[in-house]
Amino acid sequence: MSTPQFDYLDRLEAEAIHILREVAGQFERPALLFSGGKDSIVLTRLAEKAFRPGRFPFPLVHVDTGHNFPEVLAYRDELAARLGEKLIVRKVEDTIKRQRLREPSGKFPSRNPLQTYTLLEVIEEFEFDACIGGARRDEEKARAKERIFSVRDEFGQWDPKRQRPELWNVYNGRIQKGENVRVFPISNWTELDVWRYIQRENIQLPDIYFGHERTCVVLPSGQLLGLSEHLRLDEDDEIVTRQVRFRTVGDSTCTAAVESDAATVEDIIQDLLLAKVSERGATRLDDNISEAGMEDRKRNGYF
Amino acid sequence: MDLLRFITCGSVDDGKSTLIGRLLYDSESVSLDVLAALEKRQASNGTVDLALLTDGLRAEREQGITIDVAYKYFTTPRRKFIITDAPGHVQYTRNMVTGASNADLAIVLVDARQGVIEQTRRHTLIAALLGIRRFVLAVNKMDLVGYDQAVFDQIATDYADLTNHFHLPAAVAIPLSALQGDNVVTPSTHMPWYTGTNLLAHLESVPGSEEKAADPRFQVQYVIRPQTPELPDYRGYAGQIQSGQYRRGDRILVLPSGLESEIEALEVNQQEVESASAPQAVVIRLRDDVDVSRGDTIVPVAHQPTSTRELEATLCWMSEQPLAPGRKLLLQHHTALVKAAVPTILYKVNVQTFEHIAADTAQLNDIVRVRIKTALALAVDNYQDNRATGSFILVDEVSGDTVAAGLVEAANSEYFTAPIAPPVVFSI
């Protein structure tokens, strides 16, 4: 009897499905954090493979910063309807009012740091014991050290020195009341792996991932930021119209566009193979603040 | 394209992080902005510190050490690589065990100036214990010994003595300098006497992740029951095939209940298939309405594992609170979670020599042989036969922390009625 050969994408897929089913088997009230980005879209495809013909054993939860791209919100609603799964939306706007938080100031006001407050609120509201997210270890150095099952205290905080050893594919999700676990099924995938999987599975994505014409502000770094009502522009800001696409779809005020004519997934993969700038570096304005930017935010309960 | 998972192990200053940095850097897996961040912090002599590519936490950068297991990824046209970087300090053995548990290959780093030292033995034996069968001996810092062949040959011979002594597979020895880039991704011009491959070429050519031939094993993770008008009676047992192959029509046994049935359908991604193999995620439906739930094992009648409430195991103790005999814990055997007790500590293993030492407790980072009793029967194989079904973790009931990694060494009931065997030399 010969053993079949499996492609590396088959192995990554099998690992991710296994992780999703462990969440279903070990937790009472899990949730899938859905941002409308490609990584969380891939998670919904993996969840279909893990749980159909049954329903997902968790709702999709979206923390809406109020600065999202409208195309992404439309995609989100359409996907939830097509899947027939429950979608819970909670707005950062409401958290700001309720907790009297200070709105971010500055020229490009990012609500990314405030997402954490809303996330912790929604976890408390629904008593979620596990939150599945699409984070990958290749995104950032601090993420490279995080477990697939990452235990957080009641404030959502990550303590890198107190992480549980994670052996073989045995995932320990035992927690005490008030704690919860963040689960990252595609930890071992890279950006390129995600795109190759999207291509192989023929997954539809929001249009903003592909090249399109957009009016943008040119930042001092040379990066392009899509024009939106949330930006506080100065008179001498340079406004241009370019053919661009987005590599990530975070908060529109801090997610830069890259110039690209890529019209298909295949074009994007070719772009990536040539690309010399990493995903977060190309597009996120908020991680560069300090070298330990992500580590600090994760310690404070961020994803 | 296939996949290779490897672990790098070495002592504190052997240059592990630099080696990984070099692999990423020379294989053009580091992007411009990451490089720019590195260059901001470059040393006064203008060279980029490649170790900063893996040292991700603030304390690590401050102390210039690696605290925790880090995972790094790179892809060449030949394959995708997952690197586990395990710290070298003595007190972090648990991280080494963690990293080795998922690796196909180990790169053991040695400083050319120091040769094979205690830690080299320790790392090699732990990797072998965890089931790694492919080793690369990376003799690093050759630039600091004048690229001297005699130095390299002596270290390679010393290491061969070590692997021979413990009946381990022979390692491939490569002389290199991670700092200068010799023989990592590009061949060295400094060592014409070396005619073997460079490290990356070797990593690209060894067999990738593959399933060891083993009996079919499957554990239920989750029961799919749609209970819809269209599928009122559907019951699918979802899980990952741990080893071997399953076929539609196989006569099977559910353990620990011992109920017998037949595989009516095997589904992968909602498609019915004739057969499926490890590591595929599948749904199994059975012909009979037998009681099956999470944690149960489904195996062919012809290839049964041991179903037992008593087993002998090697533990790597990972908690600061020592293990005392009689302690009650939870044992997680993949999806099965049962109460367990450790009534007997047989001996402690000296990880430099693999000699047995009498012990009545296990401290953090100790490797001990124990007997375990469980409240419910587990379907297990010996770890050396089956990495998936021979492995488990022990969990503290109160804190929920993982306190030990466990490898099943013996699981038949006759064994437990026999007198305790005299210590044997480590063999595989």
Chai-1 contact restraints between the chains, C-beta under 6 A:
chainA,res_idxA,chainB,res_idxB,connection_type,confidence,min_distance_angstrom,max_distance_angstrom,comment,restraint_id
A,T3,B,E211,contact,1.0,0.0,6.0,A-B,restraint_1
A,P4,B,S277,contact,1.0,0.0,6.0,A-B,restraint_2
A,Y8,B,M1,contact,1.0,0.0,6.0,A-B,restraint_3
A,Y8,B,D2,contact,1.0,0.0,6.0,A-B,restraint_4
A,Y8,B,L3,contact,1.0,0.0,6.0,A-B,restraint_5
A,Y8,B,K80,contact,1.0,0.0,6.0,A-B,restraint_6
A,R11,B,L3,contact,1.0,0.0,6.0,A-B,restraint_7
A,A14,B,P279,contact,1.0,0.0,6.0,A-B,restraint_8
A,A14,B,Q280,contact,1.0,0.0,6.0,A-B,restraint_9
A,A14,B,A281,contact,1.0,0.0,6.0,A-B,restraint_10
A,I17,B,A281,contact,1.0,0.0,6.0,A-B,restraint_11
A,H18,B,Q240,contact,1.0,0.0,6.0,A-B,restraint_12
A,H18,B,A281,contact,1.0,0.0,6.0,A-B,restraint_13
A,R21,B,Q221,contact,1.0,0.0,6.0,A-B,restraint_14
A,R21,B,Y222,contact,1.0,0.0,6.0,A-B,restraint_15
A,R21,B,A238,contact,1.0,0.0,6.0,A-B,restraint_16
A,A24,B,Y222,contact,1.0,0.0,6.0,A-B,restraint_17
A,G25,B,Q221,contact,1.0,0.0,6.0,A-B,restraint_18
A,G25,B,Y222,contact,1.0,0.0,6.0,A-B,restraint_19
A,G25,B,R294,contact,1.0,0.0,6.0,A-B,restraint_20
A,K49,B,N269,contact,1.0,0.0,6.0,A-B,restraint_21
A,R52,B,Q270,contact,1.0,0.0,6.0,A-B,restraint_22
A,P53,B,P226,contact,1.0,0.0,6.0,A-B,restraint_23
A,P53,B,L231,contact,1.0,0.0,6.0,A-B,restraint_24
A,G54,B,I224,contact,1.0,0.0,6.0,A-B,restraint_25
A,G54,B,P226,contact,1.0,0.0,6.0,A-B,restraint_26
A,R137,B,Y71,contact,1.0,0.0,6.0,A-B,restraint_27
A,D138,B,Y73,contact,1.0,0.0,6.0,A-B,restraint_28
A,K141,B,G56,contact,1.0,0.0,6.0,A-B,restraint_29
A,A142,B,G56,contact,1.0,0.0,6.0,A-B,restraint_30
A,A144,B,G56,contact,1.0,0.0,6.0,A-B,restraint_31
A,A144,B,A70,contact,1.0,0.0,6.0,A-B,restraint_32
A,A144,B,Y71,contact,1.0,0.0,6.0,A-B,restraint_33
A,K145,B,G56,contact,1.0,0.0,6.0,A-B,restraint_34
A,K145,B,D68,contact,1.0,0.0,6.0,A-B,restraint_35
A,K145,B,A70,contact,1.0,0.0,6.0,A-B,restraint_36
A,P160,B,L57,contact,1.0,0.0,6.0,A-B,restraint_37
A,R164,B,D401,contact,1.0,0.0,6.0,A-B,restraint_38
A,R164,B,T402,contact,1.0,0.0,6.0,A-B,restraint_39
A,P165,B,R94,contact,1.0,0.0,6.0,A-B,restraint_40
A,P165,B,T98,contact,1.0,0.0,6.0,A-B,restraint_41
A,P165,B,M318,contact,1.0,0.0,6.0,A-B,restraint_42
A,P165,B,T402,contact,1.0,0.0,6.0,A-B,restraint_43
A,L167,B,T98,contact,1.0,0.0,6.0,A-B,restraint_44
A,L167,B,S101,contact,1.0,0.0,6.0,A-B,restraint_45
A,L167,B,I393,contact,1.0,0.0,6.0,A-B,restraint_46
A,L167,B,A405,contact,1.0,0.0,6.0,A-B,restraint_47
A,W168,B,S101,contact,1.0,0.0,6.0,A-B,restraint_48
A,W168,B,S391,contact,1.0,0.0,6.0,A-B,restraint_49
A,V170,B,Q332,contact,1.0,0.0,6.0,A-B,restraint_50
A,V170,B,H334,contact,1.0,0.0,6.0,A-B,restraint_51
A,V170,B,I393,contact,1.0,0.0,6.0,A-B,restraint_52
A,N172,B,V395,contact,1.0,0.0,6.0,A-B,restraint_53
A,N172,B,T402,contact,1.0,0.0,6.0,A-B,restraint_54
A,R174,B,V395,contact,1.0,0.0,6.0,A-B,restraint_55
A,R174,B,G400,contact,1.0,0.0,6.0,A-B,restraint_56
A,I175,B,G400,contact,1.0,0.0,6.0,A-B,restraint_57
A,N188,B,I82,contact,1.0,0.0,6.0,A-B,restraint_58
A,T190,B,Y73,contact,1.0,0.0,6.0,A-B,restraint_59
A,K276,B,S31,contact,1.0,0.0,6.0,A-B,restraint_60
A,K276,B,L32,contact,1.0,0.0,6.0,A-B,restraint_61
A,V277,B,S31,contact,1.0,0.0,6.0,A-B,restraint_62
A,V277,B,L32,contact,1.0,0.0,6.0,A-B,restraint_63
A,V277,B,D33,contact,1.0,0.0,6.0,A-B,restraint_64
A,S278,B,S31,contact,1.0,0.0,6.0,A-B,restraint_65
A,S278,B,D33,contact,1.0,0.0,6.0,A-B,restraint_66
A,S278,B,V34,contact,1.0,0.0,6.0,A-B,restraint_67
A,G281,B,D33,contact,1.0,0.0,6.0,A-B,restraint_68
A,A292,B,R58,contact,1.0,0.0,6.0,A-B,restraint_69
